[in-house]
């Protein structure tokens, strides 16, 4: 990642280049990313390839002004953080679904980030509704955040962890990430590289069983700490106090206008769900 690409990425986030890769700098970059780069799966429904090569990620997130799902968002963010001097290690996770069942291997990509002031953090800008700020990686107590109350716990020795079914063995050092007492995903601590997630990204963007092929989503945090989400033609605006306003967009120009004006995404046609279904998940 060259200096011009770094500057372009930071301009999109609306933040100055940090003087040093500190915890405070990471917190600001994390929050700005969640506010400006939407969690979205539009490529799946527009017939666009989901490519995890670094240049392709930067081209999509920075050049095209798009967002993506976990592999793309945390993948691109990892490139930026590394270029700014942070120590970055991709980690693989499996997301908890219905009845506490875990998803496929390489189901989720999150980041372990080291800062020059001695901290280690779990950074995740690609899980939809999640923590607004990085979580302290070694902390095992509750961590308050605008997105909820989070805990990182050791996964249970029987494979059931913080609420799983017990059908999957726990790897050495595996962690469960909880939000408001509910397990979100199980995280391996073994270092990974971006290419390890290619099969997971392919499965989630093509399989009829993937929730990403069954529904449309485009979502980001708002400046006041709330959230705006466009799911197909349903626009939901949630204030920081939890107040929700929902409306249906009937005309194509309304849908395209919301993508453009609220998410900064220019589309020439309205995406339609590739594989309609009832799956629901944060991502």
Secondary structure, DSSP 4 states (H G I P E B T S, - for coil): --HHHHHHHHHHHT-PPPSS--HHHHHHHHHHHHHHS-EE-HHHHHT------HHHHHIIIIIS---B-HHHHHHHHHHHHHHTT-EEEEEEEEEB-GGG-B--TT-EEEEEEE-TTS-EEEE-SSSSS--SSPEETT--S-EEETTEEEEEEEPPTTS-TTT--S-SPPPTT-EEEEETTEEEEEE--S-B-GGGGHHHHHHHHH-TTSHHHH---EEEE-TTS-EEEEETTEEEEE-TTS-EEEEE--SHHHHHHHHHHHH----SS----SS--------
